[in-house]
Every structure is written in C-alpha cells, then in structure tokens.
C-alpha cells in the first residue's frame, strides 16, 4: 500500500517535470537575454505586410460600400 503511494508520487513528479519544462525553458531564456525572450526582434507593426495591406484595402472598400453605396 505504501509502495503504491510512492510509485504514484514518482510518476506524478515525472509528469509534472515534463509538463512544466517548456515554461522553465522560456523563463530561463527570458532572463538570459536581458528581458528579450527571442533575441533582437522588431517591434510589432514596424514592417510592412502584404496581408495587412490587402485587409486594409478590403475593409476600406467594405466601409465605402456600406456607407456611401445603396
């Protein structure tokens, strides 16, 4: 009975280690690079994107059609 409890405890520790390993790795990498988890990255929105341009054009046309058209 005590052996079963110890076995379950060991299995739970192994599962917990595998479950939280990615979180620990992310925290480790975040602290290693002075607050930059993925190195030098550009701030969001600085670089142009064709998809964002197409969505902007589509939204503009939709707004123009709903407001200006009948």
C-alpha positions as CSV (number, residue, x, y, z in Angstrom):
1,X,0.0,0.0,0.0
2,X,2.8,2.4,0.9
3,X,4.7,1.2,-2.2
4,X,1.8,2.1,-4.4
5,X,1.6,5.6,-3.0
6,X,5.4,6.1,-3.5
7,X,5.1,4.8,-7.1
8,X,2.2,7.2,-7.8
9,X,4.2,10.1,-6.3
10,X,7.2,9.4,-8.5
11,X,5.0,9.1,-11.6
12,X,3.3,12.4,-10.8
13,X,6.7,14.1,-10.3
14,X,7.9,12.9,-13.7
15,X,4.7,14.1,-15.4
16,X,5.0,17.5,-13.7
17,X,8.6,17.8,-14.9
18,X,7.6,17.2,-18.5
19,X,4.6,19.4,-18.2
20,X,6.4,22.4,-16.8
21,X,9.7,22.0,-18.7
22,X,8.7,24.4,-21.6
23,X,7.7,27.1,-19.0
24,X,11.0,26.7,-17.2
25,X,13.0,26.9,-20.5
26,X,11.1,30.1,-21.5
27,X,11.8,31.7,-18.2
28,X,15.5,30.7,-18.4
29,X,15.8,32.1,-21.9
30,X,14.0,35.3,-21.0
31,X,16.3,36.0,-18.1
32,X,19.4,35.1,-20.1
33,X,18.8,37.8,-22.8
34,X,18.1,40.8,-20.6
35,X,14.4,40.7,-20.9
36,X,14.3,39.8,-24.6
37,X,12.9,36.3,-24.8
38,X,13.7,35.7,-28.5
39,X,16.7,38.0,-29.0
40,X,16.5,41.2,-31.1
41,X,13.1,41.4,-32.7
42,X,11.4,44.3,-34.4
43,X,8.5,45.9,-32.6
44,X,5.1,44.9,-33.9
45,X,3.8,47.0,-36.7
46,X,7.1,48.4,-38.0
47,X,7.4,46.2,-41.0
48,X,5.0,46.2,-43.9
49,X,2.9,43.2,-44.7
50,X,1.1,42.4,-47.9
51,X,-1.7,40.6,-46.0
52,X,-2.3,43.6,-43.8
53,X,-2.3,45.9,-46.9
54,X,-4.9,43.6,-48.6
55,X,-7.1,43.5,-45.4
56,X,-6.9,47.3,-45.2
57,X,-8.0,47.7,-48.8
58,X,-10.8,45.2,-48.3
59,X,-12.0,47.0,-45.1
60,X,-11.8,50.4,-46.8
61,X,-13.9,49.1,-49.8
62,X,-16.4,47.5,-47.4
63,X,-16.8,50.7,-45.4
64,X,-17.1,52.7,-48.6
65,X,-19.7,50.3,-49.9
66,X,-21.8,50.2,-46.7
67,X,-21.7,53.9,-46.0
68,X,-21.6,55.5,-49.5
69,X,-23.4,53.0,-51.6
70,X,-27.1,51.9,-51.7
